Amino acid sequence: MIDLSNYLIMEVENQGKVRRVDVCDETSHIGYEPQSTLELKEPGRFSTYNMVATLSGKAALHQFKKGDLVAVKLRCWKYKKKSEFVNHISISDIKLVKNLDPLFL
């Protein structure tokens, strides 16, 4: 069982192609790692919350299908590129959700 307190339940809309990216820190070249993007949306027919997030490492090699439910832990930050601020979202952990029990309030 997953502790969902730090995870969002999202539905996969699309996954981009896996590509190899160069990983460096401030002083040296670390190597290459796989990376892909996931288009995610709020589960349900009338979703109002959508995002695109970066998936890196071994998790990027897993192929998710449209409609898969996933539990994701996100890492978000903002940086300035030229004269505009850019929001970046990366997935620090992802788990495929087999069944989602309905919740009635």
Long-range contacts (C-beta under 8 A, 24 or more apart in sequence): 2-71, 2-95, 4-71, 6-73, 7-71, 7-72, 7-73, 7-93, 7-95, 8-71, 8-72, 8-73, 8-74, 9-43, 9-69, 9-70, 9-71, 9-97, 9-100, 10-40, 10-41, 10-42, 10-43, 10-51, 10-69, 10-70, 10-71, 10-72, 11-40, 11-41, 11-42, 11-43, 11-44, 11-47, 11-67, 11-68, 11-69, 11-70, 12-38, 12-39, 12-40, 12-64, 12-65, 12-66, 12-67, 12-68, 12-69, 12-70, 13-39, 13-40, 13-41, 13-50, 13-66, 14-38, 14-39, 14-66, 15-39, 15-55, 15-63, 15-64, 18-60, 18-61, 21-56, 33-57, 33-60, 34-58, 34-60, 34-61, 35-60, 36-60, 38-64, 38-91, 40-70, 40-72, 43-69, 43-100, 51-89, 52-89, 53-89, 53-90, 53-91, 54-88, 54-89, 54-90, 54-91, 55-90, 55-91, 55-94, 56-90, 56-91, 59-91, 59-94, 64-96, 68-96, 69-96, 69-97, 69-100, 70-94, 70-95, 70-96, 70-97, 71-95, 71-97
